[in-house]
Amino acid sequence: MDQASACLLICSINRLLSPSLLLKWWKADPSLSFKTDPHPIHTITSGKIKAAALKTQIEKEYDKLQEQLSDYQRRGIKVIPITSHQYPSWLKTIYDPPPVLFAKGNENLLIKGRKIGVVGTRNPTAYGKKAVFHLTKELAGNQWIIVSGLAAGIDGLSHRACIRAKGYTIGVIAGGFHHIYPRENQQLAEYMAKYHLLLSEHPPETKPQKWHFPMRNRLISGLSEGIVVVQGKEKSGSLITAYQALDQGREVFAVPGSIFDPYSGGPIKLIQEGAKSVQSAEDIYSELSEGNVQYTEPF
């Protein structure tokens, strides 16, 4: 393991630096060495963190790293630093990619296949449920990998619909693997960890916090070529994901609904703002043609 990868893993697993500081250091010096003077971490933090003290902390944890990684391996957890060829290339292109990913399941799904995000309300109507099963079945049948947030409602339904259609799906969670939320999706998460993929930017013991959820949303869109919003109110997490997708240069699709349904408010607003209205998977394929694919294999 090279020095940069080791530093990324040690700092992330042991939380020696915040993910944002660690990413800034990596961007300033991809080797993550301590040879430069002034050191990037000193510059980034305006001297609040001393490079010498950080170096001492990292060296202290160095011998424990293999033991920590072996423990993760026993529990089926793979740790993927941004320096790894297994780190998804599209995720690297967003403004704030996680310096390290924690994966459980088939990590090859990160670097192969075309991905589409499907998100929506936690309280879908019968129409919303029917729409998500209809679209997901079509997408999975055409070998698209479905990415969502394992939340209650549309997210969980999109994972289940994909599994039922014999496709592959990635669940991006808030918090770590030891604290799956919501509990109603615990069994689904366990199944996906065996046959599909669970993904987090947090060490396994991290309890989900309120602010983890919007952070999680940027990974759903960052992994995907586009985002499909099935149902959601005008102010909802689904719209946050859609706007993050736009910031990341991804396509946004919205499933239209009844003007009398408050859960149609989000998709209607997105369509008014230029999102493509979706009635079938063909509407998605026409925007995301083969010629627009930015990746199928790792760098």
Secondary structure, DSSP 8 states (H G I E B T S, - for coil): --HHHHHHHHHHHTTSS-HHHHHHHHHH-TT--S-SSS-HHHHHTTTSS-HHHHHHHHHHHHHHHHHHHHHHHHTTEEEEETTSTTS-HHHHTSSS--SEEEEEE-GGGGTSSEEEEEE--SS--HHHHHHHHHHHHHHHHTTEEEEE---TTHHHHHHHHHHHTT--EEEE-SS-TTS-SSGGGHHHHHHHHHHSEEEESS-TT----TTHHHHHHHHHHHHSSEEEE-S--SSSHHHHHHHHHHHTT-EEEE----TT-GGGHHHHHHHHTT-EE-SSHHHHHHHS-GGG---SS--
